[in-house]
Amino acid sequence: MLTKENAMRQLKNNLKKYISAITIALSLSSMGFAGTMGPQQNEFNWNGFYIGANGGWGWSVLSSNKTPYGPAAVGDIMPFSNKNNLNGSMFGIQFGLNSNYNEFLLGIEGDFDGTSINGADISTTPSLVALLYAASGSTDGFIVHNNINWLTSVRGRIGANLPLNLSLFPTTLVYFTGGAAWEQVYTKLLVDGAIDLYGTVSTPASFSKTHVGYIVGGGIESMLLPNWTIRAEYLFYGFNQSNNTQVPFANCAFPTAVVDSIITSINYSPCGAIVGTGGNNINSFRLGVNYKFS
C-alpha cells in the first residue's frame, strides 16, 4: 500500500533523477556549443593566402633640367631647371601570404598599381641669340609633362591585433610594411629656342624611364567576415635615380665666318639639349579590400 510518506519519498527520488538528467544534458550541450563555436572563432584569423584590389591618391614632385650642347651652347639655349608638382589617382591589385603568431602577424605582399599621377610645367627664359643680335622680344621655352605610369612593390608586413574594446570589428590589425619598389615615369617635353640667326626651332621629345627604390608605410585592416577584409594605408615611395636624355635639334646653323657683319660661312653641326630628370618621392593613401582563401 502506497502511503503518503512513500509517495513523497518516491517523488523526491524522481526529482533527483530529473535534475541529474537535465544537468548532464546541459553540460553536454554546452560542450557541443563550445565545440561548434570554436572553429568559427578560429576562422577569424589572418593565416593564408589572399588577393584583393585597391584605389587611392598619390602626389609627388619631380625635377627636370636642360643643358644645351653643340653650337646651341654657344649662342643659345640657356641652361634651366624646374620642379614639377604631380598628383593623381591610382588603382591596382595586391596579393600576399600571412601567418599568425598569437596576437602578432608576419606576412609578405606584392602589388601593382596603374596611376594618373601627373603634372606639367611651362618655363621661359630670355633668348641669348636675340640678345646677341639685338632682336628684342625673343624667348626660349621649356615645356615638360611627367606622368607616373605605374608603381609596383614587394614588401614585408608585421602587425598586431587590436583589443576588442578599441575596434569596431571582431578582428582588426595594425601593421607596418616596407620593401623594394619600382616606378615607370613617362616624360613628354618641348624645347623651343632661337638657336640661330634665322629663326627658332621647336623640338618635341618623349621617353620612359624605370626607377628602382624603396617603400615604407603602415595601415589598419579589419576582418568583416572570415574571408573578407578591408583596409586603409599610407605608403611612401622613395626613388633617388636620375636620368639624362639627349634631345637633338634639326638643322643647327651656326656662323663660322663673318666679314663686315656679313655671314660668309655657316656650319651645320649637331646641337641640342640634354634633358635630365631627377629623383622623386611619392606619397600615397589607398583603400583596399581583400579575399582570404581558407
ZALUMLUM-144513 format. One record per residue (C-alpha): residue in three letters; x, y negated, z negated. Coordinates in nm, 3 decimals, padded with zeros to 5 digits. Each point is the difference from the previous one (the first is absolute). Layout:
<recs>
  resn        X        Y        Z
   ALA        X        Y        Z
...
</recs>
This chain:
<recs>
  resn        X        Y        Z
   MET   00.000   00.000   00.000
   LEU   00.139  -00.339   00.109
   THR   00.005  -00.223  -00.306
   LYS   00.039  -00.374   00.004
   GLU   00.357   00.026  -00.124
   ASN   00.095   00.255   00.269
   ALA  -00.157  -00.220   00.269
   MET   00.201  -00.302  -00.115
   ARG   00.319   00.207  -00.011
   GLN  -00.060   00.129   00.355
   LEU  -00.072  -00.353   00.125
   LYS   00.327  -00.126  -00.150
   ASN   00.194   00.283   00.168
   ASN  -00.160  -00.072   00.337
   LEU   00.078  -00.371  -00.032
   LYS   00.362   00.083  -00.077
   LYS   00.017   00.216   00.314
   TYR  -00.158  -00.271   00.214
   ILE   00.235  -00.267  -00.137
   SER   00.305   00.226   00.060
   ALA  -00.116   00.071   00.356
   ILE  -00.056  -00.368   00.073
   THR   00.342  -00.088  -00.147
   ILE   00.173   00.261   00.217
   ALA  -00.192  -00.115   00.310
   LEU   00.090  -00.363  -00.059
   SER   00.364   00.093  -00.051
   LEU   00.011   00.199   00.324
   SER  -00.181  -00.269   00.196
   SER   00.234  -00.272  -00.128
   MET   00.301   00.212   00.101
   GLY  -00.150   00.052   00.342
   PHE  -00.078  -00.372   00.036
   ALA   00.354  -00.090  -00.093
   GLY   00.131   00.253   00.247
   THR  -00.222  -00.148   00.267
   MET   00.101  -00.358  -00.074
   GLY   00.369   00.077  -00.033
   PRO   00.076   00.050   00.370
   GLN  -00.203  -00.310   00.093
   GLN   00.213  -00.209  -00.231
   ASN   00.314   00.155   00.141
   GLU  -00.113  -00.093   00.350
   PHE   00.040  -00.365  -00.097
   ASN   00.376   00.002   00.039
   TRP   00.246  -00.127   00.260
   ASN   00.163   00.329   00.101
   GLY   00.010   00.079   00.368
   PHE   00.023  -00.140   00.349
   TYR  -00.207  -00.301   00.109
   ILE  -00.061  -00.217   00.307
   GLY  -00.175  -00.333   00.034
   ALA  -00.038  -00.340   00.163
   ASN   00.088  -00.354  -00.105
   GLY  -00.054  -00.360   00.103
   GLY   00.129  -00.332  -00.124
   TRP   00.184  -00.325   00.064
   GLY   00.367  -00.087   00.033
   TRP   00.211  -00.315   00.022
   SER   00.364  -00.074   00.080
   VAL   00.255  -00.262   00.115
   LEU   00.226   00.077   00.298
   SER   00.291  -00.221   00.105
   SER   00.115  -00.049   00.361
   ASN   00.284  -00.195   00.163
   LYS   00.135  -00.079   00.346
   THR   00.364  -00.059   00.094
   PRO   00.085  -00.108   00.359
   TYR   00.280   00.161   00.198
   GLY   00.169  -00.072   00.335
   PRO  -00.038  -00.340   00.170
   ALA  -00.321  -00.053  -00.198
   ALA   00.213  -00.017  -00.312
   VAL   00.191  -00.296   00.150
   GLY  -00.285  -00.217   00.128
   ASP  -00.300   00.145  -00.186
   ILE  -00.169   00.181  -00.194
   MET   00.028  -00.099  -00.365
   PRO   00.039   00.284  -00.252
   PHE  -00.312   00.029  -00.209
   SER  -00.156   00.217  -00.270
   ASN  -00.350   00.024  -00.148
   LYS  -00.211   00.202  -00.241
   ASN  -00.326   00.155   00.113
   ASN  -00.282   00.068  -00.250
   LEU  -00.180   00.326   00.077
   ASN  -00.319   00.152  -00.138
   GLY  -00.266   00.245   00.111
   SER  -00.189   00.321  -00.064
   MET   00.130   00.356  -00.024
   PHE  -00.176   00.336   00.032
   GLY   00.138   00.350  -00.016
   ILE   00.016   00.345  -00.156
   GLN   00.186   00.157  -00.292
   PHE   00.065   00.357  -00.111
   GLY   00.185   00.153  -00.289
   LEU   00.042   00.263  -00.269
   ASN  -00.050  -00.045  -00.375
   SER   00.098   00.208  -00.304
   ASN  -00.142  -00.050  -00.352
   TYR   00.220   00.026  -00.309
   ASN  -00.241  -00.043  -00.291
   GLU  -00.105  -00.367   00.022
   PHE   00.270  -00.087   00.252
   LEU   00.024   00.035   00.378
   LEU   00.283   00.045   00.244
   GLY  -00.065  -00.016   00.374
   ILE   00.124  -00.081   00.347
   GLU  -00.191  -00.197   00.264
   GLY   00.041  -00.106   00.362
   ASP  -00.201  -00.263   00.185
   PHE  -00.034  -00.174   00.336
   ASP  -00.176  -00.333   00.060
   GLY  -00.062  -00.194   00.318
   THR  -00.003  -00.373  -00.074
   SER  -00.094  -00.338   00.147
   ILE   00.241  -00.186  -00.229
   ASN   00.109  -00.277   00.237
   GLY   00.072  -00.369   00.043
   ALA   00.137  -00.256   00.249
   ASP   00.226  -00.303  -00.024
   ILE   00.060  -00.278   00.255
   SER   00.311  -00.213  -00.040
   THR   00.152  -00.278   00.214
   THR   00.341  -00.164  -00.001
   PRO   00.147  -00.291   00.205
   SER   00.155   00.102   00.331
   LEU   00.378  -00.051   00.005
   VAL  -00.003  -00.015   00.380
   ALA  -00.258  -00.276  -00.011
   LEU   00.216  -00.190  -00.247
   LEU   00.311   00.059   00.211
   TYR  -00.159  -00.143   00.315
   ALA  -00.209  -00.265  -00.177
   ALA  -00.325   00.172   00.098
   SER  -00.224  -00.080  -00.291
   GLY  -00.306   00.199  -00.108
   SER   00.132   00.349   00.075
   THR  -00.011   00.268  -00.271
   ASP   00.091   00.365  -00.039
   GLY  -00.260   00.242  -00.134
   PHE   00.018   00.324  -00.196
   ILE  -00.327   00.195  -00.038
   VAL   00.005   00.323  -00.201
   HIS  -00.285   00.243  -00.075
   ASN   00.069   00.296  -00.232
   ASN  -00.226   00.298  -00.066
   ILE   00.070   00.289  -00.235
   ASN  -00.138   00.290   00.204
   TRP   00.017   00.270  -00.265
   LEU   00.130   00.096  -00.342
   THR   00.079   00.345  -00.134
   SER   00.156   00.134  -00.318
   VAL   00.093   00.310  -00.199
   ARG  -00.032  -00.055  -00.376
   GLY   00.013   00.170  -00.334
   ARG  -00.277  -00.063  -00.256
   ILE   00.003   00.018  -00.379
   GLY  -00.305  -00.075  -00.212
   ALA  -00.199   00.061  -00.315
   ASN  -00.370   00.046  -00.075
   LEU  -00.176  -00.283  -00.180
   PRO  -00.191   00.074  -00.323
   LEU  -00.373   00.043   00.057
   ASN  -00.085  -00.313  -00.199
   LEU   00.205  -00.210   00.246
   SER  -00.155   00.137   00.319
   LEU  -00.338  -00.009   00.171
   PHE   00.059   00.346   00.147
   PRO   00.073   00.342  -00.158
   THR   00.353   00.005   00.139
   THR   00.202  -00.311   00.089
   LEU   00.368  -00.012   00.090
   VAL   00.244  -00.291  -00.021
   TYR   00.306   00.059   00.219
   PHE   00.323  -00.145   00.131
   THR   00.144   00.086   00.340
   GLY   00.316  -00.058   00.204
   GLY   00.198   00.135   00.292
   ALA   00.112  -00.064   00.358
   ALA  -00.192  -00.209   00.255
   TRP   00.008  -00.080   00.371
   GLU  -00.155  -00.281   00.206
   GLN  -00.022  -00.094   00.367
   VAL   00.003  -00.372   00.081
   TYR  -00.109  -00.123   00.343
   THR   00.136  -00.343   00.099
   LYS  -00.124  -00.208   00.292
   LEU   00.171  -00.331   00.072
   LEU   00.046  -00.285   00.244
   VAL   00.322  -00.201   00.024
   ASP  -00.043  -00.329   00.186
   GLY   00.285  -00.235   00.075
   ALA   00.152  -00.250   00.241
   ILE   00.301   00.214   00.075
   ASP   00.119  -00.197   00.304
   LEU  -00.019  -00.338   00.165
   TYR  -00.287   00.096   00.231
   GLY  -00.268   00.116  -00.239
   THR  -00.104   00.240  -00.270
   VAL  -00.038   00.373  -00.031
   SER  -00.259   00.199  -00.199
   THR   00.107   00.354  -00.073
   PRO  -00.237   00.246  -00.169
   ALA   00.120   00.316  -00.171
   SER  -00.133   00.274  -00.224
   PHE   00.151   00.288  -00.194
   SER  -00.077   00.246  -00.282
   LYS   00.232   00.095  -00.285
   THR  -00.032   00.271  -00.264
   HIS   00.139  -00.073  -00.347
   VAL   00.073   00.228  -00.296
   GLY  -00.046  -00.119  -00.357
   TYR  -00.152   00.082  -00.336
   ILE  -00.342  -00.016  -00.167
   VAL  -00.110  -00.034  -00.363
   GLY  -00.339  -00.054  -00.159
   GLY  -00.272   00.131  -00.223
   GLY  -00.371   00.052  -00.031
   ILE  -00.297   00.156  -00.170
   GLU  -00.194   00.303   00.124
   SER  -00.326   00.146  -00.133
   MET  -00.161   00.337   00.061
   LEU  -00.367  -00.039   00.091
   LEU  -00.055   00.374   00.054
   PRO   00.231   00.301  -00.030
   ASN   00.105  -00.047   00.364
   TRP  -00.042  -00.376   00.064
   THR   00.207  -00.292  -00.128
   ILE   00.015  -00.375   00.059
   ARG   00.300  -00.227  -00.051
   ALA   00.128  -00.357   00.007
   GLU   00.372  -00.070   00.036
   TYR   00.263  -00.268   00.062
   LEU   00.304   00.086   00.216
   PHE   00.315  -00.205   00.067
   TYR   00.208   00.077   00.310
   GLY   00.359  -00.123   00.029
   PHE   00.182  -00.011   00.336
   ASN   00.342  -00.166   00.015
   GLN   00.103   00.084   00.356
   SER   00.052  -00.268   00.266
   ASN   00.009   00.038   00.378
   ASN   00.135  -00.206   00.289
   THR  -00.144   00.006   00.354
   GLN   00.150  -00.173   00.303
   VAL  -00.249  -00.205   00.203
   PRO   00.158  -00.098   00.337
   PHE  -00.109  -00.306   00.198
   ALA  -00.035   00.021   00.379
   ASN   00.204  -00.228   00.231
   CYS   00.212  -00.175  -00.258
   ALA   00.149  -00.288   00.201
   PHE   00.282  -00.188  -00.163
   PRO   00.213  -00.265   00.173
   THR   00.368   00.096   00.014
   ALA   00.124  -00.304   00.192
   VAL  -00.128  -00.358   00.000
   VAL   00.150  -00.280   00.220
   ASP  -00.127  -00.354  -00.047
   SER  -00.310   00.128  -00.185
   ILE  -00.076   00.232   00.291
   ILE  -00.006   00.374  -00.061
   THR   00.226   00.163   00.255
   SER   00.007   00.353  -00.140
   ILE  -00.255   00.212  -00.184
   ASN   00.066   00.325  -00.181
   TYR  -00.283   00.246  -00.058
   SER   00.120   00.182  -00.307
   PRO  -00.183   00.235  -00.236
   CYS  -00.158  -00.190  -00.284
   GLY  -00.286   00.024  -00.240
   ALA  -00.071   00.034  -00.367
   ILE   00.063   00.270  -00.256
   VAL  -00.314   00.038  -00.208
   GLY   00.038   00.149  -00.345
   THR  -00.265   00.127  -00.241
   GLY   00.083   00.028  -00.367
   GLY  -00.113   00.231  -00.275
   ASN  -00.344  -00.026  -00.153
   ASN  -00.193   00.104  -00.308
   ILE  -00.367   00.105   00.010
   ASN  -00.253  -00.027  -00.281
   SER  -00.312   00.212   00.037
   PHE  -00.316   00.087  -00.189
   ARG  -00.193   00.313   00.100
   LEU  -00.315   00.188  -00.093
   GLY  -00.024   00.370   00.074
   VAL  -00.202   00.319  -00.031
   ASN   00.137   00.356  -00.016
   TYR  -00.137   00.351   00.032
   LYS   00.181   00.255  -00.218
   PHE   00.002   00.359   00.117
   SER  -00.086   00.254  -00.270
</recs>
